[in-house]
Amino acid sequence: MSEIERLFKQNALDSDVIKKKLIELGESFLGGEWKNATLDQVHVPRLLSGQSNYLYHVTSSTSATPYLLRIHRQAPSQVFTDTVLFAILSGGRLEEYLPSKGFTEDDYWDPEFVRRIGATLLAFHSMDIPVSKNVRCTKLMRDWLNGYEELGGSDYEILPTTVTYSEHPNTISVQKLSEEIDTFEKWAREVFEHTLVFGQIDFGVSNVLELNSTKEMVLIDCEFSSYNWRGFDLAMFISESAITFNVPFPPGIKISEDLTDNSPIIRILCEAYLDADNKLKNHIPSDRSSDLESLIQECLFFWPLTHLFWALSAMKHALLKFENGVDLDVQARDRLAVYFHLKPRSQKIYDELKKGKKTL
C-alpha cells in the first residue's frame, strides 16, 4: 500500500490531515491560488472507489484550479489518459477534472446509449498507441493468480451465491486455473489474432463519460488499457451489463442468468461498432449481415474470458481485504461458475473457426 493510499484510508475526507495534503499537492503541482487556500476552503468528494482506483474531485472556494486525484490501488505499468496529466505521484496522479455526465447500470438498457457506446469503442480501438503490442489481459490474469498464490491462496472452492450454474468443478487448483488461461489464450491467438486493437480492457458503463462541453463520449479509467483482442472489450461490456454492483445488502453483487444467457443488447452494440468501422474506412460491405454475425460470434467467444479475468482479480484482492462494497469471494465464485457455463460455447466457436481455416 502506498503512503498516499494509507493516508486516505486512515483519515476522514474532511479531516485537517487530508485537506493539508490536498493543498500541498495543489500548491506543488498547480500553484496559483492553491498557495493561499485555507483548510475551510477545500472540498473533496469521492467520485469512485473500485478495485483499481480511488478518485477524488478536489476543489476550493477560491479560483484555484480544481483537479482529479487518482489513488492507485494496483500499481499501473503504464499511464494512459484522455485528460491533461498534472503530475505523477508515488501511488497516484493528479489529472484535469472534466465537467461531465456519468452513466449508471440503467443506461445499459437504452438502445441509443448502446449505439453510441459501439461507435465510441470503435474510435478508441482505432487509435495507434506507441506501446507494446503484446496482449496484456492474460498477463494481468497470471499476475493476479500468482499474487493469490503468494498470499497463501490454494485450491479454490466454487460455491455460487447469485447464480445456479453447475458446470463448474467443486474446487479448482491454482495449476488448473493457470491451464484455463493458457487454453483460452491459445484459442484466441489461433483464430482471433488478426483482431488486435488498442483496448480499454475494463469496459463498463461506469468508465464512460459524456463531456458537458461537447456531448462527446469518452472512456476513462484506462489503467489496464493495452493491445488486446477487440472482442474482449465488446464482451466485457455485455458481460458487465448482466451484473448489478449496487445491491444495498450483502454480498453487494447480483449476476443475472437471464441476461447472461440472452443479452438483449449484444446485437445493438455489435451493429453500431460494425457500422462505425465501415464509416471510418469509407467501406460499403458486400455482406453486412454475415459481418455482423461474425462479430457477434467473436463477442460470444470472449465472454467467458471476461469473467475469468475478474474472478482472478477478485480472488487475489479478497486476500488483501480490499473493500469496495462487494464480497469479492462471492464475485470470484460466481464469475467462475459463469466462466465454466459459457466456456463450451467458446470451444465450439474455436473448433468451427479452426476447422474453417484448415479447409481454406
Phi, psi and omega per residue, in radians:
M1 nan 2.292 -3.122
S2 -1.284 2.856 -3.134
E3 -1.073 -0.703 -3.089
I4 -1.266 -0.611 3.075
E5 -1.145 -0.734 3.125
R6 -1.079 -0.705 3.133
L7 -1.043 -0.767 -3.099
F8 -1.322 -0.447 3.102
K9 -1.343 -0.522 -3.029
Q10 -1.641 -0.118 -3.087
N11 -2.321 2.570 3.105
A12 -1.205 2.609 -3.101
L13 -1.050 -0.559 -3.104
D14 -1.629 0.228 -3.141
S15 -1.348 2.722 3.111
D16 -1.099 -0.588 -3.126
V17 -1.053 -0.815 -3.134
I18 -1.173 -0.782 -3.103
K19 -1.113 -0.658 3.090
K20 -1.095 -0.716 3.137
K21 -1.125 -0.718 -3.123
L22 -1.177 -0.673 3.067
I23 -1.138 -0.720 3.119
E24 -1.051 -0.766 3.125
L25 -1.138 -0.773 3.128
G26 -1.077 -0.762 -3.132
E27 -1.162 -0.705 -3.079
S28 -1.210 -0.703 -2.978
F29 -1.911 -0.326 -3.121
L30 -2.053 -0.483 3.116
G31 1.150 -2.488 3.117
G32 1.027 -2.383 -3.051
E33 -1.247 -0.175 3.108
W34 -1.094 -0.480 -3.120
K35 -1.243 -0.271 3.135
N36 -1.897 -0.028 -3.076
A37 -1.193 2.510 3.090
T38 -1.927 2.875 -3.050
L39 -1.004 -0.708 -3.078
D40 -1.277 -0.138 -3.133
Q41 -1.671 -0.098 -3.042
V42 -1.642 2.362 3.098
H43 -2.237 2.412 -3.062
V44 -2.600 1.329 3.053
P45 -1.267 2.531 3.052
R46 -1.438 2.285 3.131
L47 -1.657 -0.540 -3.035
L48 -2.721 2.485 3.012
S49 -2.387 1.714 -3.092
G50 -2.170 -2.946 -3.140
Q51 -1.307 -0.405 -3.075
S52 -1.701 -0.672 -3.005
N53 -2.554 2.728 2.756
Y54 -1.845 2.374 3.098
L55 -2.102 2.339 3.130
Y56 -2.296 2.342 3.077
H57 -1.684 1.901 -3.026
V58 -1.743 2.103 3.125
T59 -2.357 2.989 3.014
S60 -2.461 2.900 3.122
S61 -1.436 0.135 3.057
T62 -1.766 -2.959 3.110
S63 -1.561 0.230 3.118
A64 -1.052 2.459 -3.107
T65 -1.099 2.132 3.083
P66 -1.202 2.725 3.108
Y67 -2.583 2.862 3.093
L68 -1.831 2.132 3.069
L69 -1.726 2.085 3.121
R70 -1.916 2.072 3.096
I71 -1.834 2.082 -3.094
H72 -1.301 2.291 3.006
R73 -1.703 -0.192 3.008
Q74 -2.352 2.469 -3.093
A75 -1.216 2.051 3.120
P76 -1.338 2.520 3.108
S77 -1.626 -0.136 3.114
Q78 -2.755 2.833 3.120
V79 -2.074 2.120 3.069
F80 -2.372 2.151 -3.119
T81 -2.611 2.540 3.075
D82 -1.460 -0.142 -3.082
T83 -1.728 2.931 3.046
V84 -1.204 2.272 -3.135
L85 -1.677 1.998 -3.111
F86 -1.442 -0.678 -3.080
A87 -2.881 2.601 3.011
I88 -1.886 2.172 -3.109
L89 -1.878 2.960 2.968
S90 -1.332 1.807 -3.131
G91 1.701 0.161 3.130
G92 3.083 -2.920 3.091
R93 -2.797 2.796 3.072
L94 -1.859 2.288 -3.107
E95 -2.288 2.851 2.993
E96 -1.123 2.436 3.043
Y97 -1.598 2.208 -3.128
L98 -1.742 1.970 3.042
P99 -1.036 2.108 -2.977
S100 -2.810 3.003 3.082
K101 -1.912 2.312 3.065
G102 -1.641 3.077 -3.126
F103 -2.215 2.821 -3.103
T104 -2.150 3.062 -3.140
E105 -1.070 -0.446 3.101
D106 -1.129 -0.474 -3.093
D107 -1.235 -0.297 3.071
Y108 -0.975 -0.487 -3.005
W109 -1.721 0.198 3.045
D110 -1.674 1.891 -3.073
P111 -0.970 -0.656 -3.130
E112 -1.169 -0.676 3.068
F113 -1.070 -0.784 -3.121
V114 -1.109 -0.681 3.100
R115 -1.099 -0.746 3.117
R116 -1.116 -0.643 3.106
I117 -1.091 -0.768 -3.139
G118 -1.034 -0.771 3.134
A119 -1.199 -0.674 3.132
T120 -1.141 -0.716 3.134
L121 -1.137 -0.700 3.114
L122 -1.062 -0.729 3.118
A123 -1.094 -0.713 3.103
F124 -1.099 -0.793 -3.125
H125 -1.147 -0.364 -3.076
S126 -1.470 -0.101 3.141
M127 -1.280 2.502 3.061
D128 -1.831 1.790 -3.040
I129 -1.825 2.289 -3.080
P130 -1.372 1.152 3.046
V131 -2.269 3.030 -3.126
S132 -0.976 2.412 3.108
K133 -1.513 0.058 3.105
N134 -1.234 2.421 3.118
V135 -1.127 2.229 -3.043
R136 -1.773 -0.386 -3.031
C137 -1.107 -0.673 3.126
T138 -1.258 -0.527 3.055
K139 -1.147 -0.741 3.086
L140 -1.038 -0.729 -3.135
M141 -1.087 -0.757 3.117
R142 -1.158 -0.675 3.114
D143 -1.082 -0.768 3.130
W144 -1.130 -0.716 3.141
L145 -1.144 -0.741 3.082
N146 -1.090 -0.706 3.110
G147 -1.109 -0.693 3.086
Y148 -1.027 -0.794 -3.117
E149 -1.187 -0.709 -3.139
E150 -1.134 -0.476 3.119
L151 -1.461 0.060 3.100
G152 1.807 0.057 3.129
G153 -1.213 2.541 3.131
S154 -2.395 -2.480 3.137
D155 -0.949 2.356 -3.021
Y156 -1.921 2.179 -3.126
E157 -1.467 2.251 -3.125
I158 -1.768 1.733 3.104
L159 -2.106 1.575 -3.075
P160 -1.061 2.583 -3.130
T161 -1.967 -0.795 -3.048
T162 -1.876 0.012 3.053
V163 -2.251 2.804 -3.100
T164 -1.995 0.177 3.136
Y165 -1.026 2.548 -3.045
S166 -2.288 0.222 -3.097
E167 -1.357 -0.106 -3.055
H168 -1.490 2.755 3.000
P169 -1.254 2.821 3.118
N170 -1.211 -0.663 3.059
T171 -2.385 2.748 3.124
I172 -2.444 2.386 -3.100
S173 -1.500 2.857 3.069
V174 -1.062 -0.704 3.130
Q175 -1.084 -0.734 -3.138
K176 -1.182 -0.656 3.084
L177 -1.121 -0.679 3.086
S178 -1.089 -0.692 3.117
E179 -1.170 -0.583 3.089
E180 -1.104 -0.735 3.089
I181 -1.079 -0.824 -3.114
D182 -1.031 -0.764 -3.097
T183 -1.119 -0.845 -3.100
F184 -1.158 -0.657 3.113
E185 -1.113 -0.715 3.111
K186 -1.073 -0.828 3.124
W187 -1.020 -0.846 -3.076
A188 -1.102 -0.724 -3.131
R189 -1.147 -0.592 -3.072
E190 -1.341 -0.551 -3.050
V191 -2.090 -0.203 -3.102
F192 -2.298 0.299 -3.116
E193 -1.111 -0.438 -3.140
H194 -1.291 -0.068 -3.083
T195 -1.798 0.257 -3.115
L196 -1.135 2.316 3.103
V197 -2.483 2.989 3.004
F198 -1.372 1.925 -3.005
G199 -1.782 2.754 3.086
Q200 -1.414 -0.610 3.078
I201 1.354 -0.920 -3.122
D202 -1.755 1.185 -2.903
F203 -1.800 1.653 3.067
G204 -2.359 3.056 -3.039
V205 -1.087 -0.500 -3.108
S206 -1.272 -0.209 -3.133
N207 -1.850 0.488 3.089
V208 -2.200 2.328 3.068
L209 -2.181 2.659 2.966
E210 -1.962 2.028 -3.084
L211 -1.149 2.348 3.134
N212 -1.087 -0.634 -3.008
S213 -1.276 -0.689 -3.023
T214 -2.097 -0.172 -3.044
K215 1.148 0.230 3.098
E216 -1.310 2.490 3.040
M217 -1.516 2.378 3.070
V218 -2.299 2.636 3.092
L219 -1.716 2.395 -3.098
I220 -2.173 -3.116 3.107
D221 0.963 0.997 -3.022
C222 -1.657 0.638 -3.104
E223 -1.032 -0.594 -3.079
F224 -1.702 -0.027 -3.022
S225 -0.991 2.329 -3.087
S226 -3.027 3.074 3.108
Y227 -1.242 2.413 -3.016
N228 -2.839 2.989 3.065
W229 -1.261 2.307 -3.069
R230 -1.061 -0.580 -3.135
G231 -1.097 -0.414 3.126
F232 -1.146 -0.784 3.117
D233 -1.126 -0.782 3.114
L234 -1.044 -0.791 -3.139
A235 -1.164 -0.628 3.131
M236 -1.057 -0.775 -3.136
F237 -1.096 -0.744 -3.132
I238 -1.171 -0.795 -3.098
S239 -1.143 -0.663 -3.141
E240 -1.234 -0.432 3.116
S241 -1.166 -0.328 -3.134
A242 -1.592 0.110 -3.059
I243 -2.126 2.337 3.024
T244 -1.801 2.130 -3.110
F245 -1.807 -0.096 -3.085
N246 -1.873 0.552 3.076
V247 -1.111 2.176 -2.999
P248 -1.396 0.199 3.122
F249 -2.522 2.810 -3.112
P250 -0.998 2.469 0.141
P251 -1.560 0.167 3.097
G252 1.444 0.100 -3.084
I253 -2.611 2.587 3.073
K254 -2.555 2.165 3.077
I255 -1.742 2.203 3.141
S256 -1.515 2.124 3.087
E257 -1.227 -0.649 3.138
D258 -1.052 -0.789 -3.115
L259 -1.311 -0.423 3.070
T260 -1.285 -0.702 -3.093
D261 -1.500 -0.392 -3.089
N262 -2.520 1.329 -3.116
S263 -1.220 2.229 3.122
P264 -1.457 -0.049 -3.047
I265 -2.051 -0.071 -3.051
I266 -1.090 -0.710 -3.124
R267 -1.217 -0.688 3.125
I268 -1.079 -0.800 -3.124
L269 -1.103 -0.824 -3.094
C270 -1.189 -0.635 3.078
E271 -1.068 -0.816 -3.116
A272 -1.121 -0.708 3.124
Y273 -1.108 -0.822 -3.116
L274 -1.124 -0.767 -3.138
D275 -1.130 -0.667 3.106
A276 -1.151 -0.652 3.114
D277 -1.139 -0.783 3.122
N278 -1.113 -0.680 3.133
K279 -1.160 -0.747 -3.137
L280 -1.075 -0.680 -3.094
K281 -1.587 0.023 -3.090
N282 0.918 0.812 -3.036
H283 -1.956 2.309 3.040
I284 -1.801 1.917 -3.055
P285 -1.198 2.493 3.098
S286 -1.399 -0.432 3.138
D287 -2.567 1.341 -3.089
R288 -1.046 -0.665 -3.112
S289 -1.061 -0.761 3.126
S290 -1.174 -0.699 3.107
D291 -1.075 -0.706 -3.130
L292 -1.143 -0.780 3.142
E293 -1.102 -0.621 3.111
S294 -1.152 -0.702 3.137
L295 -1.196 -0.690 3.079
I296 -1.091 -0.728 3.101
Q297 -1.057 -0.706 3.104
E298 -1.060 -0.769 3.120
C299 -1.099 -0.779 3.137
L300 -1.096 -0.635 -3.138
F301 -1.063 -0.791 -3.042
F302 -1.461 -0.176 -3.059
W303 -0.911 -0.914 -3.128
P304 -1.115 -0.531 -3.125
L305 -1.105 -0.581 3.111
T306 -1.121 -0.585 3.111
H307 -1.284 -0.681 3.079
L308 -1.119 -0.673 3.115
F309 -0.953 -0.960 -3.085
W310 -1.335 -0.439 3.077
A311 -1.105 -0.767 -3.127
L312 -1.173 -0.668 3.066
S313 -1.074 -0.802 -3.109
A314 -1.129 -0.663 3.121
M315 -1.036 -0.814 3.141
K316 -1.157 -0.825 -3.016
H317 -1.301 -0.332 3.001
A318 -1.140 -0.685 3.110
L319 -1.216 -0.460 3.100
L320 -1.469 -0.009 3.117
K321 1.104 0.628 3.069
F322 -1.107 2.477 3.127
E323 -2.091 1.997 3.086
N324 -2.450 0.376 3.098
G325 1.501 -0.015 -3.122
V326 -2.153 2.398 3.019
D327 -1.256 1.864 -3.003
L328 -1.189 -0.525 3.077
D329 -1.197 -0.678 3.061
V330 -1.087 -0.776 3.122
Q331 -1.049 -0.799 -3.113
A332 -1.084 -0.816 -3.091
R333 -1.156 -0.741 3.141
D334 -1.177 -0.682 3.119
R335 -1.174 -0.639 3.075
L336 -1.125 -0.666 3.093
A337 -1.106 -0.722 3.101
V338 -1.152 -0.722 3.139
Y339 -0.973 -0.878 -3.101
F340 -1.238 -0.451 3.065
H341 -1.199 -0.697 -3.050
L342 -1.599 -0.326 -3.046
K343 -0.995 -0.718 -3.128
P344 -1.008 -0.604 3.100
R345 -1.131 -0.707 3.117
S346 -1.125 -0.699 3.121
Q347 -1.127 -0.670 3.109
K348 -1.116 -0.739 3.105
I349 -1.092 -0.765 3.116
Y350 -1.050 -0.838 -3.113
D351 -1.050 -0.730 -3.128
E352 -1.162 -0.762 -3.131
L353 -1.218 -0.660 3.121
K354 -1.139 -0.716 3.109
K355 -1.135 -0.701 3.121
G356 -1.101 -0.652 3.110
K357 -1.129 -0.659 -3.097
K358 -1.214 -0.474 -3.097
T359 -1.501 -0.155 -3.139
L360 -1.314 nan nan
